[in-house]
Amino acid sequence: MSTLNTEIEKHIKKLVRPLKESEELLNVLKVKLTKKELKLLKSWAEDVPSGAIITALNLDNERYTELSVKLIKKLNQEKLKQAMCE
């Protein structure tokens, strides 16, 4: 799951402290994100092509874009950043 940490760090604009360990981080994300957002983030971390993600999550291109933007905005919210950091 360390690829999940790397993926999160790519999308966060300013991270002051290191992220929690993988298992703890995943528990925080399960509470704070929707199931689709979490699946999208995991798919990004595993370098799944966007076409495959769209099919797996049963989305269209517009909804995929909306979900991606919403997820990145959530990852940059202070409350979530604090919960994800040690």
N, C-alpha and C positions, 0 to 999 in steps of 0.2 A: 504493500500500500504506500510505500514511500513515493511512488510516482504520483499518488494523489496529493501529497504534500507539495511536490514540485509543480503540479498543475495549478493548485491553489495559489502558490506564490507567483505564478505567471500572471494571474488575473488581479491580484491585489496591488493597488497603486503604492501604498506605503505600509510596510509591515515593520513595527518597531521591535517586537520580540519574536523569538522563534516559535514555530507552530508546535502544537502538542504532538506526542507520539501517535503513530498511525491509528491504533485502536481507540484511544481517547478522542482523537480528532474525528474519527468516523462516528462515534457516539454523539458528539456535538452536532455534526452535520445531519444525522438522522433526525434529530429533534428540530433543528432550525430550517431545514430545506424540505421541499416537497419530495415525494418519491421520484417524480420525473426529473426534478432538478438534480437530485443525487445521482440518478442513473446517467444523466447527461454529463455531469462532472466526472464520474468514474469512466465513462466512455472516452472522454477527452484524455484522461490520464492514461488510458490504454491505447491511445492513438487509433481509435476506431474511426473509419471514414464517415463523414457527415451523412452520406447517403444511407449507410448501414444504421446509423443512429436514428435517422428519420424513420426508417422502416421499423426498427425495433421498438421505438417509442410511439409508433403510430401517429406521426406528425406530418404536416405539410411544410413546405419551405418557410412560409410566413410564420407559422407557429414555432418552428425550430428557431428562427431568428429572435422572435419575441422571448422565448424561453431562455435563450443564451444571454440576451441583454439583461433580463430580469435576474438571472443567476449571478452574473458578474456584478450587478449593482448590489445584490444581497451580500456577496463576498466582501464588498468594500464598505459595508455598514459597520460603524464602530462597535456596536454591541456584539455583532457576530465575530468580528476580528478579535475582540477581547476574549470571547468564549473559545476561540480556536487557538489562542496563544497560551503559552505556559505562564 
